[in-house]
Amino acid sequence: MPKFAHMSDLHIGAFRQPELRALVLQAFDSAIDRCVQEKVSFVIMAGDIFDSNVPDLAAVRHAAAKIREASDAGVRFYAIYGSHDFSPNYSSIVDVLDGAGLFTKVEDIGGGQGAITLRFVQDPSGPKLCGISGRKLSLDADMYASLDRESLEAEPGFKIFVFHGAIEELRPPTLEMMKAMAASSLPAGFRYYAGGHLHGRSVDSLPGRENIAFPGPLFATDYSELLQLARGDQRGFYIVSYDESDVQDVAFVPVKVCDVVEVHYSAEGKSPAEVEAALIDRGQRSDFSGKVVLLTIEGKLREGKTSDIDFSAIKRRFLNSNPTIVLPNYSHLASEELPGGSGPARPSREVERDTFGRNISMVRSSEPTLVGERGVDLAMGLLSALKEGKKENENRAEFEDRTVRSGFDALGLKEEE
C-alpha cells in the first residue's frame, strides 16, 4: 500500500543559539531519513518550512541537500509556505526552492470570474493536491472568502487539500485568542486535509471534511516548546497509508533528537549564598551529558539581591557534565522589596540595575568596562540614553541623530569624522 508523509512548522533557522539550530536541522534530517526508509511516495510540507522569509543560507543549503538526497531516492516533495515563509514584497525562499525543482508548490492559482481558482497537481501515485499558503496577519482569509470551492469539490478522485491556518471548531482552548477560520472555508469532500500553523498534534473529522490533520513541529521553536518537551510532549510527523480512493491509516511517527530536561529550583525565602551553593551542588551531582538543560530559578530571596548570586559559576558547574546547552531562566526570581514585605514598590531604576547585574554576572570578557559594576554602570547609561523620548518640535531625523550621539557618549565612543 502506498504512503505519503505530512509534516509542518519545521521552522528551520529557529533559535539564536547554534546548538539549538543544529537540533532543528537534526530533527529534519531524521524525519526525511525515516521517509526514505518507509519508502513514502511523497512528502507534504504544510508551511513554515523556515523560521524567516530571509533564512540563514547555511540552513537553506543543508535542508536543500537533504531534500535532494531523498529526491534521488525516489521521494517527491510538495509544499506551501506559511506565515513565517511568506514575504509580501519578494519571492519566498519556498518559491526559490520550487523554481530549483526541489519540490512542487501546490498553490497554483488560475483566473476566474472574480473568484480564486486552484489547479490540482497530481502525484504519479494517484492523489491530487491543491492548497493555499499561509500569510502574515492571516491575509489568506481573504483568499478563502473568494475561493471557488464548487469546482474543487466537483473534481473526481482522491484529493488532498494543503493549508496553513487554525480551524475554529478544532482550535484548542489554550489558543482561543488565535485567529482561525471556520471549517466551512475548506472545500468539502477531500480525503485528507494537510494542515500547518498549530504547534500541536491532532487528527479530527468534521461533517464533509475527514482527516483534518496537524502534525505540529518536528522539534521546538522557542523556550516554551522546549519546556513542553521536558514535560513529556512528543514531536514528529504523520505517515498516511492510502489506496486509489481513500486514506486507510494515519500513523504518528515520533522524532526525538535528544533529551530535554528542566531543573527547577525554588529560591523562596533563601539567601543568595544558599541558592548558589544548592545549585552548584545540583550541577555537580547530576549527569546532563548530551541533554538540553532548562534551568529555572524562581521565588523571592529573603535577603540580598539577585545580582549577588554568581550565575556564571552555577552555569559552569552544569556545563561540566557536557550538556548540549544550558538555558537559564531567572525571570521569576526576585529580591525582597522591603523588610516585612510591605511598603511601596522598588524604584524602576533599582529594578533595572538589579536585572543588569544578574545578567552581566554571566558575561565573560577581558574588557573590564563590560563586566562587574562597571558593566552595570555602562548598561544603565546606555539605557538612559535610549529611554529619552522625542522632544517637542524635534523631527524624526533630529531625534534619531541625538539618540545615536547619546548612545556613543554613554559607551565612551566617538563617531568617525
C-alpha positions as CSV (number, residue, x, y, z in Angstrom):
1,M,0.0,0.0,0.0
2,P,1.5,3.4,-0.9
3,K,2.2,6.0,1.7
4,F,2.8,9.8,2.0
5,A,4.3,11.8,4.8
6,H,2.8,15.1,6.2
7,M,5.0,17.4,8.2
8,S,4.7,21.1,9.0
9,D,6.1,24.0,11.0
10,L,9.7,22.9,10.7
11,H,11.0,26.4,11.4
12,I,14.5,25.7,10.1
13,G,16.6,28.5,11.4
14,A,14.7,29.0,14.7
15,F,16.7,29.9,17.8
16,R,19.7,32.1,18.0
17,Q,21.8,29.5,19.8
18,P,23.9,27.4,17.3
19,E,23.3,24.3,19.4
20,L,19.5,24.6,19.1
21,R,19.6,25.5,15.5
22,A,21.6,22.3,14.9
23,L,19.0,20.2,16.7
24,V,16.3,21.7,14.5
25,L,18.2,20.5,11.4
26,Q,18.9,17.2,13.1
27,A,15.2,16.6,13.6
28,F,14.6,17.5,9.9
29,D,17.3,15.1,8.8
30,S,15.8,12.3,11.0
31,A,12.3,12.8,9.6
32,I,13.5,12.8,6.0
33,D,15.6,9.7,6.6
34,R,12.6,7.9,8.0
35,C,10.5,8.9,5.0
36,V,13.1,7.3,2.7
37,Q,13.3,4.2,5.0
38,E,9.5,3.9,4.9
39,K,9.5,4.3,1.0
40,V,6.9,7.0,1.1
41,S,5.8,8.2,-2.4
42,F,5.8,11.8,-1.4
43,V,6.2,14.3,1.4
44,I,3.8,17.3,2.1
45,M,5.3,20.3,3.9
46,A,2.4,22.4,5.1
47,G,4.1,25.7,5.7
48,D,6.7,27.4,7.9
49,I,9.4,25.3,6.5
50,F,11.8,28.1,7.5
51,D,11.6,30.4,10.5
52,S,12.1,33.5,8.4
53,N,11.3,34.6,4.8
54,V,15.0,35.5,4.6
55,P,16.5,32.5,6.3
56,D,20.1,31.7,7.1
57,L,21.6,30.5,3.8
58,A,23.7,27.8,5.5
59,A,20.5,26.3,6.9
60,V,18.8,26.5,3.5
61,R,21.8,24.8,1.9
62,H,21.6,22.0,4.5
63,A,17.9,21.5,4.0
64,A,18.1,21.6,0.2
65,A,20.8,19.0,0.2
66,K,18.7,16.7,2.4
67,I,15.7,17.1,0.2
68,R,17.8,16.4,-2.9
69,E,19.2,13.3,-1.2
70,A,15.6,12.0,-0.6
71,S,14.5,13.0,-4.1
72,D,17.3,10.9,-5.6
73,A,15.9,8.0,-3.6
74,G,12.5,8.5,-5.3
75,V,10.7,10.7,-2.8
76,R,8.7,13.6,-4.2
77,F,8.1,16.8,-2.3
78,Y,5.1,19.2,-2.3
79,A,4.9,22.4,-0.2
80,I,3.1,25.6,0.6
81,Y,4.6,28.5,2.5
82,G,3.4,29.5,5.9
83,S,3.2,32.9,7.7
84,H,7.0,32.7,8.5
85,D,8.0,31.9,5.0
86,F,5.7,34.5,3.4
87,S,7.0,37.8,2.0
88,P,4.6,40.4,0.8
89,N,7.2,42.1,-1.4
90,Y,9.5,39.4,-2.6
91,S,9.5,35.8,-3.6
92,S,9.6,33.4,-0.7
93,I,12.5,31.1,-0.3
94,V,9.9,28.4,-0.9
95,D,9.4,29.9,-4.4
96,V,13.2,29.7,-4.9
97,L,13.4,26.0,-4.0
98,D,10.3,25.3,-6.1
99,G,12.0,27.0,-9.1
100,A,15.1,24.9,-8.4
101,G,13.0,21.8,-8.8
102,L,13.5,20.6,-5.2
103,F,9.8,20.4,-4.6
104,T,6.5,21.5,-6.2
105,K,4.5,24.3,-4.7
106,V,0.9,23.1,-4.7
107,E,-0.7,26.5,-4.6
108,D,-1.3,27.2,-8.3
109,I,-3.9,29.9,-8.8
110,G,-5.8,30.3,-12.0
111,G,-8.1,33.0,-13.3
112,G,-11.8,33.2,-12.7
113,Q,-14.9,35.4,-12.6
114,G,-13.8,37.4,-9.5
115,A,-13.1,34.1,-7.7
116,I,-9.9,32.3,-6.9
117,T,-9.5,29.0,-8.7
118,L,-6.9,26.5,-7.7
119,R,-5.4,24.0,-10.1
120,F,-4.6,20.5,-8.9
121,V,-1.2,18.8,-9.0
122,Q,-1.5,15.1,-9.4
123,D,1.2,12.8,-7.9
124,P,2.2,9.8,-10.1
125,S,0.8,7.5,-7.4
126,G,-2.7,8.9,-7.8
127,P,-3.6,11.6,-5.3
128,K,-4.4,15.2,-6.5
129,L,-3.2,18.0,-4.4
130,C,-4.0,21.7,-4.1
131,G,-3.9,24.3,-1.3
132,I,-3.5,27.8,-0.1
133,S,-0.3,29.1,1.6
134,G,-0.3,30.9,4.9
135,R,0.4,34.6,5.0
136,K,1.3,37.3,7.6
137,L,-1.6,38.7,9.6
138,S,-3.9,35.9,8.3
139,L,-4.2,37.6,4.9
140,D,-5.0,34.2,3.5
141,A,-8.5,34.6,5.0
142,D,-9.4,36.9,2.0
143,M,-8.4,34.1,-0.4
144,Y,-10.7,31.6,1.3
145,A,-13.5,34.0,1.1
146,S,-13.1,34.3,-2.7
147,L,-12.2,30.6,-3.2
148,D,-14.1,28.7,-5.9
149,R,-15.0,25.7,-3.7
150,E,-17.5,24.4,-6.2
151,S,-15.0,23.5,-8.9
152,L,-12.7,21.9,-6.3
153,E,-15.5,19.8,-4.8
154,A,-16.6,18.7,-8.2
155,E,-13.1,17.3,-9.1
156,P,-13.2,13.5,-9.1
157,G,-10.6,11.3,-7.4
158,F,-8.6,11.1,-4.2
159,K,-7.9,14.7,-3.2
160,I,-5.6,16.3,-0.6
161,F,-6.0,19.9,0.5
162,V,-2.9,21.6,2.0
163,F,-3.4,24.7,4.2
164,H,-1.7,26.7,6.9
165,G,-4.1,28.1,9.5
166,A,-6.2,27.3,12.5
167,I,-9.8,25.9,12.3
168,E,-12.3,27.4,14.7
169,E,-14.1,24.2,15.5
170,L,-10.8,22.4,16.3
171,R,-8.9,25.2,18.0
172,P,-7.8,24.1,21.5
173,P,-9.0,26.3,24.4
174,T,-5.4,27.4,25.1
175,L,-5.4,29.1,21.7
176,E,-8.8,30.8,21.8
177,M,-7.3,34.2,21.0
178,M,-5.6,32.9,17.8
179,K,-7.3,34.0,14.6
180,A,-9.0,31.0,13.0
181,M,-11.3,30.2,10.1
182,A,-14.5,28.1,10.1
183,A,-14.1,24.6,8.7
184,S,-16.6,25.6,6.0
185,S,-13.9,27.7,4.5
186,L,-12.2,24.5,3.4
187,P,-13.6,22.8,0.3
188,A,-15.6,19.7,1.2
189,G,-15.1,16.1,0.0
190,F,-11.3,15.9,0.2
191,R,-9.9,12.7,1.7
192,Y,-7.1,14.4,3.7
193,Y,-6.5,18.0,4.9
194,A,-2.8,18.6,5.5
195,G,-2.7,21.4,8.0
196,G,0.0,23.5,9.5
197,H,0.4,26.5,11.8
198,L,-0.9,24.9,15.0
199,H,2.0,23.7,17.1
200,G,0.1,20.8,18.5
201,R,-0.7,17.3,17.2
202,S,-4.3,16.3,16.1
203,V,-6.3,14.4,13.6
204,D,-10.0,15.1,13.5
205,S,-13.0,14.8,11.2
206,L,-16.0,17.1,10.7
207,P,-19.1,16.6,8.5
208,G,-17.9,16.6,4.9
209,R,-14.3,17.0,5.9
210,E,-12.4,14.0,7.1
211,N,-8.8,13.7,8.4
212,I,-8.1,17.3,9.2
213,A,-4.5,16.8,10.5
214,F,-2.0,19.0,12.2
215,P,1.3,17.2,13.0
216,G,3.0,20.1,14.8
217,P,6.8,20.8,14.7
218,L,9.5,18.2,14.5
219,F,11.4,19.7,17.4
220,A,10.7,23.1,19.0
221,T,10.7,26.7,18.0
222,D,11.0,28.6,21.3
223,Y,11.7,28.2,25.0
224,S,8.1,27.4,25.9
225,E,8.1,24.5,23.4
226,L,11.3,23.2,24.9
227,L,9.6,23.2,28.3
228,Q,6.8,21.1,26.7
229,L,9.4,18.6,25.5
230,A,10.9,18.5,29.0
231,R,7.4,17.7,30.4
232,G,6.8,14.8,28.2
233,D,5.4,16.1,24.9
234,Q,6.3,14.2,21.7
235,R,7.2,15.8,18.3
236,G,7.1,14.2,14.9
237,F,5.0,13.9,11.7
238,Y,2.4,11.7,10.1
239,I,2.8,8.8,7.6
240,V,-0.5,8.2,5.8
241,S,-1.3,4.9,4.0
242,Y,-3.8,5.1,1.1
243,D,-5.2,3.3,-1.8
244,E,-6.6,4.6,-5.1
245,S,-9.6,6.2,-3.5
246,D,-9.1,6.9,0.2
247,V,-6.9,7.2,3.3
248,Q,-6.5,3.8,5.1
249,D,-4.4,4.8,8.1
250,V,-2.8,7.9,9.7
251,A,0.2,7.0,11.9
252,F,2.2,9.4,14.0
253,V,5.9,9.0,13.7
254,P,7.8,10.4,16.7
255,V,11.1,12.3,16.2
256,K,13.5,12.6,19.1
257,V,16.9,14.1,18.7
258,C,17.9,14.5,22.4
259,D,16.5,14.6,25.9
260,V,15.3,17.9,27.2
261,V,15.2,18.3,31.0
262,E,14.1,21.0,33.3
263,V,15.9,21.7,36.5
264,H,13.5,23.7,38.7
265,Y,14.7,25.4,41.9
266,S,12.7,27.5,44.3
267,A,14.7,30.3,45.9
268,E,11.8,31.4,48.1
269,G,13.0,32.5,51.5
270,K,16.6,31.7,50.8
271,S,19.8,33.9,50.7
272,P,21.9,34.3,47.6
273,A,24.6,32.2,49.1
274,E,22.2,29.4,49.8
275,V,20.8,29.5,46.3
276,E,24.3,29.5,44.7
277,A,25.5,26.6,46.9
278,A,22.5,24.4,46.3
279,L,22.6,24.8,42.5
280,I,26.3,24.3,42.3
281,D,25.8,21.0,44.3
282,R,22.9,20.0,42.0
283,G,25.0,20.6,38.9
284,Q,27.9,18.6,40.4
285,R,25.7,15.6,41.3
286,S,23.8,15.3,38.0
287,D,24.6,13.8,34.6
288,F,23.3,16.1,31.8
289,S,25.5,14.6,29.1
290,G,24.0,15.3,25.6
291,K,20.9,16.9,27.1
292,V,19.3,20.3,26.7
293,V,19.0,21.7,30.2
294,L,16.4,24.3,31.1
295,L,17.5,25.8,34.4
296,T,14.5,27.6,36.0
297,I,15.1,29.5,39.3
298,E,12.1,31.4,40.8
299,G,10.9,32.8,44.1
300,K,11.8,35.7,46.3
301,L,15.0,35.9,48.2
302,R,14.7,36.6,52.0
303,E,17.7,39.0,51.8
304,G,20.2,40.4,49.4
305,K,19.9,41.0,45.7
306,T,19.6,38.6,42.8
307,S,22.8,40.0,41.4
308,D,24.6,38.7,44.5
309,I,24.2,35.2,43.0
310,D,27.1,34.1,40.8
311,F,25.0,32.7,38.0
312,S,28.1,32.3,35.9
313,A,29.6,29.8,38.4
314,I,26.3,27.9,38.5
315,K,26.2,27.6,34.7
316,R,29.9,26.5,34.6
317,R,29.1,23.7,37.1
318,F,26.2,22.5,34.9
319,L,28.4,22.6,31.8
320,N,30.9,20.3,33.4
321,S,28.6,17.4,32.7
322,N,28.7,18.1,29.0
323,P,25.1,19.0,28.2
324,T,24.2,20.1,24.7
325,I,23.3,23.5,26.1
326,V,22.2,25.1,29.4
327,L,19.4,27.7,29.1
328,P,18.9,29.6,32.4
329,N,15.6,31.3,33.2
330,Y,15.7,33.7,36.1
331,S,12.7,35.9,35.0
332,H,10.7,34.9,38.1
333,L,13.5,35.4,40.6
334,A,13.2,38.5,42.8
335,S,14.7,40.2,45.8
336,E,12.8,41.1,49.0
337,E,11.5,44.6,48.4
338,L,11.3,45.7,52.0
339,P,11.6,44.0,55.4
340,G,8.2,42.6,56.2
341,G,7.1,42.6,52.5
342,S,5.1,45.9,52.8
343,G,5.7,49.4,51.5
344,P,6.0,51.0,48.1
345,A,7.3,49.1,45.1
346,R,11.0,49.4,44.4
347,P,12.1,52.3,42.1
348,S,12.3,51.2,38.4
349,R,16.0,52.2,38.3
350,E,16.8,49.9,41.1
351,V,15.0,47.0,39.4
352,E,16.8,47.8,36.1
353,R,20.2,47.8,37.9
354,D,19.3,44.5,39.6
355,T,18.4,43.0,36.2
356,F,21.6,44.2,34.5
357,G,23.6,42.9,37.5
358,R,22.1,39.5,37.3
359,N,22.7,39.1,33.6
360,I,26.1,40.7,33.4
361,S,27.3,38.4,36.1
362,M,27.1,35.6,33.4
363,V,29.3,37.5,30.9
364,R,32.9,36.6,30.4
365,S,35.1,39.3,28.9
366,S,38.6,40.6,29.2
367,E,37.3,44.1,28.8
368,P,36.8,45.4,32.4
369,T,34.3,48.0,31.4
370,L,31.8,45.3,30.3
371,V,31.7,43.2,33.5
372,G,31.0,43.7,37.2
373,E,29.8,47.1,38.5
374,R,31.5,48.9,35.6
375,G,29.5,46.8,33.1
376,V,26.3,47.6,35.0
377,D,27.1,51.3,35.0
378,L,27.7,51.2,31.3
379,A,24.4,49.4,30.6
380,M,22.5,51.8,32.8
381,G,24.0,54.8,31.0
382,L,23.1,53.3,27.6
383,L,19.6,52.5,28.8
384,S,19.1,56.1,30.0
385,A,20.2,57.4,26.6
386,L,17.8,55.2,24.7
387,K,14.9,55.9,27.1
388,E,15.0,59.7,26.4
389,G,11.9,60.5,24.3
390,K,11.4,62.7,21.3
391,K,11.4,66.4,22.3
392,E,8.8,68.9,21.3
393,N,9.3,70.3,17.8
394,E,12.1,67.8,17.2
395,N,11.7,66.0,13.8
396,R,12.4,62.3,13.4
397,A,15.9,62.7,11.8
398,E,17.0,65.1,14.6
399,F,15.6,62.7,17.3
400,E,17.5,59.7,15.7
401,D,20.7,61.7,15.4
402,R,20.5,62.8,19.0
403,T,19.8,59.3,20.3
404,V,22.8,57.9,18.4
405,R,25.1,60.6,19.7
406,S,23.8,60.0,23.3
407,G,24.5,56.3,22.8
408,F,28.0,56.9,21.7
409,D,28.6,59.2,24.6
410,A,27.3,56.6,27.1
411,L,29.6,54.0,25.6
412,G,32.6,56.4,25.6
413,L,32.9,56.2,21.8
414,K,33.3,58.9,19.1
415,E,31.8,58.9,15.7
416,E,34.3,58.8,12.8
417,E,34.7,62.1,11.1
